[in-house]
Amino acid sequence: MSLDSRDWPTMDVAVRMNGVKLSIDPEDGYIRHIDDRCNLRLEVTGNESNVPFLVNRERDDKPVSLCDVLFGFREVRVRQSKEGHYKTDSRWNNVKLLSLDYSLAPVVFTVAVVSQKGDLFVTCDKRLAFGVDSDKQVWTYTADWRSLASKVSMLTGGRRVVKVEREIPVFCAWGEAGYTSWWDSSSGVGSVWILHENEKIEVSVYWAEIKRPGRRAYLVPGEAVSYEGVRAKRNPSGRSSSYKLELTGVSVVQ
């Protein structure tokens, strides 16, 4: 599978199961259904024309490092969920690359092998590498600020690093609606801005609560959504989170 467009760096993606290369649907990244434990390997190869830098995490308890390489791989862990489905571990199912998008903004591309109710997909997300939040604090998507800024400087030929400010969306006055802030396909979670008790807040959303056409559940940053309710966060992904509330019954507003 080759990912190459105006918004993405040129890279080839392959998934192997027990050593055998699997076919990937170019439309939605679907691979196949799994009903048992298996050995999966994700391979991502970059292109020298855009010189992406692999953002690699060898172990979950070690800091993220930036490596000057054009080939990255990940031995993807598969485990059984409480519902009996086999799924990939979000800490070990992805490869990250640092590059520039078409507007020369520094971005991190995350290529992952994800599972939803036993169905395997290859996904690719793009997020700004760093920016400024509403409290004017600098945030980074991954790695430490100095190493990230140094790599970006190399990619831009010494151009000054620009920090992009995140914007709170302007809300329309109709029904129970929200606007997607960000989405992480590797873990199947994201956040949505909503009006809750007359206050604009960010709340969490999990893929299993999303209804949309197609085989995979996901959201797109900036996408408008409707929802049925708000509840205390249950954290089914198992990852630490600062969000206290989550949405239920989420649908994309067409």
Summary of the structure (lengths in Angstrom):
residues: 254
radius of gyration: 18.5
end to end distance: 29.1
largest distance: 54.1
contacts: 734
relative contact order: 0.13
helix: 6%
strand: 48%
